[in-house]
Amino acid sequence: MKVLMFGWEFPPHMSGGLGTACLGMTRALVEDQVEVLFVMPGQPALLHQDRFVRFIAPEPPTARKHTETVPLDEKTTMRGVFVDSPLNPYQTASGYRNRQQTIKTGILSDLGTSGVASFVPYGSDLFSEVDRYARAAASLAGRETFDVIHSHDWMTVAAAIRAREVSGKRWIFHVHSLEPDRSGDGINRGIFDMERYGLTAADHIIAVSNYTRRRIIEYYGIPPEKITVVHNGVIGHDMPEEVAESGKAGQEKNVLFLGRITFQKGPDYFIEAAAEVLKRLPNVTFLMAGSGDMMTGMIEKVAEMGIGKHFHFTGFLRGEEVERIFRMSDLYVMPSISEPFGISPLEATRYGVPVILSRQSGVAEILHHCLLVDFWDVRDMADKMMALLCRKPLVQELKARAREELLRAGWKGAARKIEAVYTKMIN
């Protein structure tokens, strides 16, 4: 089976969980004898030629025909091709505003301290870039052979539709995030309309959670039978040996927020809850790892509240930096206002870190041994932080049970469900 897949993130260049999801998903598909041609916009000079994916630079104005394959093992390969069209999925309403706005800087321009070269993901106009990506995709689809089209989120809608027009193959639209999730009441109508058009036009839809499936039905009027739920997985189940042996020690405690510092992720509620905790437990440091359009405002908020000495803003992290910060942390909090899934709580569990989740998150459907809060209930969030920072038996119980759940949250099972959708569409 051959799949033409459209996405815009893949490690090491990514701004959120979608890149992690694409890595885990494609690896599992390839291991199960599915050949994937991954079409990604960006700047090829900055991509590492590693793992089992190789991204090839295009010949302007369209992507050149890809002739090389990179083996994952003796029987499986995955191919990647670059389209010269820089896009980014994670700008919020304040960044989009309208079709005419010029976007000059982006989240990925700050990659933290990993030593990877600066990567600015935007062209002069986001919707123009979507259209340019689609034209390149149509050219590519006319040259490649494949059985089905699989695309991720709204900016691939035009590309997938053009590829379907050229090839006559069925299109599966994989929804990881919706505009109402990202922007709340301040949605961008152009993006919302693009999502609705894609959800209506797609031959089938994959949603990352039942939470997202319900929102697709509610906000976009899509028939329920058109949507299949496939939960994301986690890459690797085994707790790293040094974490399993040593655990967390010492009187000083670290509480972690890891994600985009945007409206959707609720960073301001995390800070308000932190201030409540510090009134009762002063030996706590709060780590805010990530970047986004609210970062400057959150730094100012911490300063205004007089708790700056208890906060550390790391900027965007990746790879070993993410692993290191999980090892440092005693508690992970995800206070998202609306979270279609959320892979990072599964990663925290892998590193033996107890988790507090927003009830408004899809990952709560498969990770039950954690503490749940409503994102807006700052007092309850602070109380539950206190409980997990001070009650060791509760922490040990949650960690043990959550790890049992983690063993069932692999990408292999998710890939099989995705393949079943492929087969249904092909037949």
C-alpha positions, 0 to 999 in steps of 0.5 A: 500500500502506498500513501501520499501524505501531506503535513508540515511538521516533522522532527526536528523542525516542529512547533507542537505535538503534530510533528511528534505525532507524524513521526510516531504514526509514519514509523508505525505505518512503515514498519507495517509495510505501508510505503509513505511519501511525506510531502512537507513544506519548509527549508530543506537545507535545515533538515537532518538526513536521519531516521528513516525519512529523507526530505528532498529539496524541490526544483522550483517552481514545483517539487522534483520527482523523488527517486530515492528511498531510505530503508527502515529495515530490509523490507520497509521504506519511507520517502519524503519530498520537499515542497518549497512553501513555508507554512506553520499550523500553530498561529492563533487568531492574533497572528492570522487576523485576515487573509491580507495580513503580512506575517513577518515572524513565527514561532519557529524562529526561536528554537531554544538552545538546541543549536539548530539553525533558525527556521522562519516558517512563513512566506509573506501571506499565509493563505498565498502560501497555502495556495502555492503549496497546493499547486506544487502538490498537484504537480507532484500527484501527477507524477507519483503513483499511490493508493490513497491521500492522507493529510493533516489539518487545515493548511493541507486541505487545498493540497489534498483536494488538488492531489485528488483532482489530479489522481482520482484517489480517495482523501482522508482528512486527519484532524489534530486541531480545530480553529475553535480549539486554537482561538476560542471565540476569536476564530479566523473565518477564513481558516474556519471556512477552510476547515469546514470545506475540507471536512465536507469534501473529504472522503473520510475523516480521522479525529484524534479523540472523541472530544474532537469528533464531537466538536467536528459534528457540533461546529461543522455539521459533519455526519457522525458516520464519516468520522473515525476516532484514532487516538495518538500514541507515544513513542517508546513505552519503557521508562528510561533506566536512570529515571526508574532507578533514581526517581525524583529526590530533594526538597525543591520541587519543579512543576512543568508547563510544556507546550505552546504559550498561546490562548489554547494552552491556558498558560495564564491559568497555570501562572495564577494557580502557581501563585496560589501554590507559592502562598503555601509552598514557597520551595517550588520552581515553575518551568514554562517550556515553549514559545508562542504569541503570549510568551511576552505577556506571561513574562510580564504577568509573572513579574507583576505578580512578584513571583519571577524568582520562582519561574523559569521560561526556557523557550522552545525545546526539542529532543534531548532538551525535552527529555532533560526537563521531564527528568527535572520535573516533579509534576506536569500540568496541562491546563488547556482550554481546548485540547483535541488530544495532547501527547505530552502527558503520555511523555510525562508518564513515561518519565515517571512524572505525575500529571494534572490534566484539563478536563477539556482534553482528548488524552483524558480518554486514554489516560485515566490515572491522573488528576483532572481539573477545569482549566478555569478553576485556578483554586482547584488546580492549585489544590491538586498541585499541592496534593501531588507535591506533598503526598508521596503515596498518591504520586506512587499510585498514580505513576504505577497505574498510569504506566499500565495505561501507557503500555496500551497507548502505542502507535502500532495499534493506532497505525492498524486503525489508520490502515483499516481506513485506508483499506476501506477507502481503496476498496 
